[in-house]
Amino acid sequence: MTDKEYMLRAISLAKKGEGWTNPNPMVGAVIVRDGRIIGEGYHKKYGELHAERNAFASLKESAKGATMYVTMEPCCHYGKTPPCTQAIIEHKIGKVVIGSKDPNPKVSGKGVQILKEAGISVVEDFLREECDKLNPIFFHYIKTKIPYVVMKYAMTLDGKIATKTGESKWVTGKEAREEVQHMRHRYMGIMVGIGTVLADDPMLNVRVKDKKNPVRIICDSKLRIKEDSQIVKTAFNQRTIVVYAYSQNIQEKLERLHSLGVETLYCPDERNQIDLKKLMIYLGNEGIDSILLEGGGTLNESAVRAGIVKEVQAFIAPKLFGGANGKTPIEGIGVNLPSEAVRLKYVDICQIGEDIKITCKLYEKEGEE
């Protein structure tokens, strides 16, 4: 095998931690000696051993003089676990090949420096682009302390998310809907507007075995959520935050919601609407590094206007609903000129069942992370 193949193996291992490592990055590590893989591992879950230490735990022979391929710069500080640089030095690794730089100020460059000072040969930026693709959420969150927001919607080829009567089950096929379940596992939070909750009475959980549920965030300016809704009835089992902006004559309802396990957050702007930017700061401080926005057209428009959306994942079905009254993914008044459009750049296009999934990132404004 080649250096590239060893690093690609480390990348494939890292992906096994998807959804479990947040707010830590996904990382994989492979230990090679004399053309043989003698140990490998990945970061399985937040709070547990990092990839390098799991790789060492898998060893059945000495790693002295071996080469370690790791998708991200090894940590050099005490967090939930001891520093991985210490383990690398103790096992007398001869060479470390690193993919991504760690943007965490506690690590960035320091891990490499410690290894070099210990006499270990270090190769940096190896397959860096491929390794960086593992962790856009981590890179964003570690620098900004606010969640990475992915706006997801399903629409027909003529741009409708529902028919003129409001029916939306189902725009896309079974395979696309299953992919959405995996997306809910991938991100720490899921956010919708109260309109979606009142219309559909959803659970907003993950219906795939052995996957975790996201934190539910409901944007509900006037606190209209019903106490017999599925979301409220399951709040003790799945963390639920209802965000509101009006504060008059609601104390009794707040107390009832709290007694049912619902967390509430008062987060108004000057128009008594929910301040999405302040909400992101609050959620970031709560350790929520990513949000899947499954809003309707109104919340989606507010999120784009507030500048909190970093990525768009659109499922497009080979169907036509027609009609001037059919709902679209982003409502509001829209822009006046094509030059005023919110600009996106393609990241990926793939077919899932009969549907097409398009992933785009928003162009960052100068100076933004």
C-alpha positions in Angstrom: 0.0 0.0 0.0 1.0 3.6 -0.6 1.1 6.6 1.8 -2.1 7.8 0.1 -3.8 4.5 0.7 -2.9 4.5 4.3 -4.3 8.0 4.8 -7.5 7.2 2.9 -7.9 4.2 5.3 -7.5 6.7 8.2 -10.2 8.9 6.6 -12.6 5.9 6.2 -12.1 5.1 9.9 -12.7 8.6 10.9 -16.1 8.6 9.2 -17.3 5.8 11.5 -17.5 8.4 14.3 -20.0 10.6 12.4 -22.6 12.0 14.7 -21.0 10.7 17.8 -17.9 12.8 18.2 -19.6 16.3 18.2 -18.4 18.8 19.2 -15.1 17.1 18.7 -13.8 16.4 15.2 -13.9 13.0 13.4 -10.4 11.6 13.4 -8.8 8.4 12.2 -5.3 6.9 12.7 -3.4 4.1 11.1 0.0 2.7 12.4 2.2 1.1 9.8 5.5 -0.8 10.0 7.4 -2.6 7.2 4.5 -2.2 4.9 2.0 -3.7 7.3 -0.9 -2.0 9.2 -0.2 -3.0 12.9 -2.7 -0.8 14.5 -5.7 1.5 13.7 -8.4 3.3 15.4 -10.8 6.3 15.3 -12.4 8.7 17.7 -15.6 6.8 18.5 -17.5 9.1 20.8 -17.2 12.5 22.5 -15.4 12.0 25.9 -13.8 8.7 24.9 -10.3 8.0 23.7 -9.0 9.8 20.6 -8.1 8.1 17.4 -4.4 7.8 18.2 -4.9 6.2 21.6 -7.5 3.7 20.1 -5.0 2.8 17.4 -2.4 2.1 20.1 -4.9 0.0 22.1 -5.3 -2.2 19.0 -1.6 -3.0 18.8 -0.4 -6.6 19.1 3.2 -5.8 18.7 5.5 -2.8 19.4 5.1 0.4 17.4 8.7 1.4 17.9 10.0 3.1 14.7 6.6 2.8 13.0 4.8 5.5 11.0 1.4 6.9 12.1 -1.0 8.3 9.6 -3.5 10.6 11.3 -6.2 12.8 9.7 -5.7 15.7 12.1 -2.8 17.1 14.1 -2.5 15.2 17.4 -3.8 17.0 20.5 -1.2 18.2 23.1 -3.4 19.3 26.0 -5.5 17.7 28.7 -9.2 17.7 27.9 -11.6 14.8 28.4 -8.6 12.5 27.7 -4.8 12.9 28.1 -2.8 14.4 25.2 -2.2 12.1 22.2 1.3 13.6 21.6 2.3 12.0 24.9 1.1 8.5 23.8 2.9 8.9 20.4 6.2 9.7 22.2 5.8 6.9 24.7 5.2 4.3 22.0 8.4 5.5 20.2 6.7 6.2 16.9 9.3 7.2 14.3 7.2 9.3 11.9 3.8 11.0 11.9 2.0 11.9 8.7 -0.7 14.5 9.4 -3.7 15.6 7.2 -5.5 18.6 8.7 -4.1 21.3 10.9 -6.0 21.6 14.2 -7.5 25.2 14.3 -8.0 24.8 18.1 -5.7 27.5 19.7 -4.8 25.0 22.4 -3.3 22.7 19.7 -2.6 24.5 16.5 1.0 23.9 15.6 1.9 23.0 19.1 1.3 19.3 18.7 3.6 19.2 15.7 6.2 21.2 17.6 6.2 18.8 20.6 6.6 15.8 18.3 9.5 17.3 16.4 11.2 18.3 19.7 10.9 14.6 20.7 12.9 13.7 17.6 9.9 12.4 15.6 9.8 13.1 11.8 6.6 14.9 10.9 4.9 15.3 7.5 2.2 18.0 7.5 -0.7 18.7 5.1 -0.7 15.2 3.5 -4.1 14.9 1.6 -5.1 17.9 3.6 -8.1 18.8 1.3 -9.6 15.3 1.7 -9.0 15.4 5.5 -10.4 18.9 5.9 -13.7 17.7 4.3 -14.3 15.5 7.3 -14.8 18.4 9.7 -16.4 21.6 8.3 -18.5 21.7 11.5 -15.6 21.4 13.8 -13.5 24.0 11.9 -16.4 26.5 12.0 -17.4 25.9 15.7 -13.9 26.0 17.2 -13.3 29.4 15.6 -16.7 31.0 16.1 -18.4 29.2 19.0 -21.7 29.3 17.1 -23.4 26.3 15.4 -22.8 25.3 11.8 -26.3 25.6 10.3 -27.4 23.4 7.4 -30.7 24.4 5.7 -32.4 21.2 4.3 -35.5 21.1 2.2 -37.2 18.9 -0.3 -38.9 20.4 -3.4 -40.3 19.5 -6.8 -38.5 20.3 -10.0 -40.7 23.4 -10.3 -39.6 24.6 -6.8 -42.5 23.6 -4.6 -42.2 22.2 -1.1 -46.0 21.6 -0.9 -49.1 21.7 -3.1 -51.6 24.6 -3.1 -53.5 22.8 -0.3 -50.4 22.6 1.8 -49.9 18.9 1.4 -46.2 17.9 1.5 -46.2 14.1 2.2 -44.3 13.0 0.3 -42.4 15.3 -2.0 -39.4 12.9 -2.2 -39.0 9.2 -2.2 -38.2 6.6 0.5 -34.5 6.7 -0.1 -34.2 10.4 0.3 -36.3 10.4 3.5 -34.0 7.7 4.9 -31.0 9.9 4.1 -32.6 12.7 6.1 -32.8 10.4 9.2 -29.0 10.0 9.0 -28.6 13.7 8.6 -30.6 14.2 11.9 -28.1 11.9 13.6 -25.1 13.8 12.0 -26.0 17.2 13.5 -26.4 18.0 17.2 -29.6 20.1 16.8 -32.7 20.2 14.6 -34.6 23.5 14.2 -38.1 24.2 12.9 -40.7 26.9 13.1 -44.0 26.6 15.0 -45.9 26.5 11.8 -44.4 23.1 11.0 -45.1 21.8 14.5 -48.8 23.0 14.4 -49.4 21.6 10.9 -47.6 18.3 11.1 -47.2 17.4 14.8 -43.8 15.9 14.1 -41.5 14.0 16.5 -38.2 15.4 14.9 -36.4 12.3 16.1 -34.2 9.7 14.3 -36.0 6.6 13.1 -32.9 4.6 12.4 -31.6 2.0 14.8 -28.5 2.8 16.8 -28.4 6.5 16.0 -28.8 9.4 18.3 -31.6 12.0 18.5 -30.8 15.7 18.0 -31.7 18.5 20.4 -35.0 19.9 19.2 -35.2 23.7 18.8 -38.6 25.2 18.1 -38.9 28.8 17.0 -42.3 29.9 18.5 -42.5 33.7 18.9 -45.9 33.7 20.5 -45.5 30.4 22.4 -48.3 28.7 20.5 -47.0 25.2 21.0 -49.6 22.7 22.2 -49.0 20.8 25.4 -50.4 17.6 23.9 -48.1 17.8 20.8 -45.7 14.9 20.3 -42.7 17.2 20.9 -43.9 18.3 24.3 -45.1 14.8 25.3 -41.6 13.4 24.6 -39.5 16.3 26.0 -38.2 14.3 28.9 -36.8 11.7 26.5 -35.3 14.1 23.9 -34.0 17.5 24.8 -36.3 20.2 23.6 -35.8 24.0 23.6 -38.8 26.3 22.7 -37.7 29.8 21.8 -40.2 32.7 22.2 -40.3 36.4 21.8 -43.5 37.6 23.4 -43.6 37.7 27.2 -47.1 38.8 28.1 -49.6 36.5 29.9 -47.5 33.4 29.4 -46.1 32.6 32.8 -48.6 29.8 33.6 -47.9 28.2 30.2 -44.2 28.4 30.7 -44.5 26.7 34.1 -46.6 23.9 32.5 -44.1 23.4 29.7 -41.2 23.3 32.2 -43.1 20.7 34.3 -43.3 18.6 31.1 -39.6 18.7 30.5 -39.4 21.5 28.0 -36.7 24.2 28.2 -37.7 27.7 27.1 -35.7 30.6 26.0 -36.8 34.3 25.7 -34.9 35.7 22.7 -36.6 38.7 21.1 -35.4 41.2 18.6 -36.6 44.8 18.4 -39.7 43.7 16.4 -40.7 41.0 18.9 -39.5 38.3 16.5 -36.9 35.7 17.5 -33.4 37.0 17.2 -31.7 34.2 15.4 -28.2 35.6 15.8 -28.5 35.7 19.6 -30.1 32.3 19.5 -27.0 30.9 17.8 -24.8 32.4 20.4 -26.9 30.8 23.2 -26.9 27.4 21.5 -23.1 27.6 20.8 -22.6 28.3 24.5 -24.7 25.2 25.2 -22.2 23.1 23.3 -24.4 22.6 20.3 -22.0 22.7 17.3 -24.4 22.1 14.4 -28.0 22.5 13.5 -30.1 20.9 10.7 -32.7 23.6 9.8 -35.8 21.9 8.6 -37.9 25.0 8.6 -40.7 26.1 6.2 -40.3 29.0 3.9 -40.8 31.7 6.5 -38.1 30.4 9.0 -35.7 29.6 6.1 -36.0 33.2 4.8 -35.4 34.6 8.3 -32.4 32.4 8.7 -30.9 33.4 5.4 -31.6 37.0 6.1 -29.9 36.7 9.5 -26.8 35.2 7.9 -26.8 32.1 10.1 -27.0 29.5 7.2 -23.6 28.1 6.1 -24.8 25.2 3.9 -27.8 24.2 1.9 -28.8 20.6 1.1 -31.7 20.5 -1.3 -33.5 17.3 -2.4 -35.1 17.7 -5.8 -37.9 15.3 -6.8 -38.7 14.6 -10.5 -42.3 16.0 -10.0 -44.2 19.1 -10.9 -46.9 20.6 -8.6 -47.6 23.8 -10.4 -49.8 26.6 -9.2 -49.1 30.1 -8.0 -50.0 29.3 -4.4 -47.7 26.3 -3.9 -45.2 26.9 -1.1 -41.5 27.5 -1.9 -38.4 26.7 0.2 -37.7 30.4 0.9 -40.6 32.8 1.3 -40.4 36.5 2.2 -40.5 39.4 -0.3 -37.4 38.2 -2.2 -34.8 40.3 -4.0 -35.4 42.9 -6.6 -32.5 42.1 -8.9 -30.6 38.9 -9.9 -27.4 40.7 -8.7 -28.8 40.8 -5.2 -29.2 37.0 -4.9 -27.6 35.1 -2.1 -24.8 33.3 -3.9 -23.9 29.6 -3.4 -21.2 27.4 -4.6 -21.7 23.7 -5.5 -20.1 21.2 -3.2 -21.7 17.9 -4.3 -24.5 16.6 -6.5 -25.7 13.0 -6.2 -28.7 10.8 -6.9 -30.6 9.2 -4.0 -33.3 6.9 -5.3 -35.3 8.8 -7.9 -34.3 12.2 -6.3 -31.3 14.4 -6.7 -29.5 15.9 -3.7 -27.6 19.1 -4.2 -25.2 20.4 -1.5 -24.0 24.0 -1.7 -22.1 26.3 0.7 -22.9 30.0 1.0 -20.1 32.4 -0.2 -18.6 33.9 3.0 -18.4 37.6 3.3 -14.9 39.0 3.5 -13.5 38.6 7.0 -16.1 35.9 8.0 -15.2 32.4 9.1 
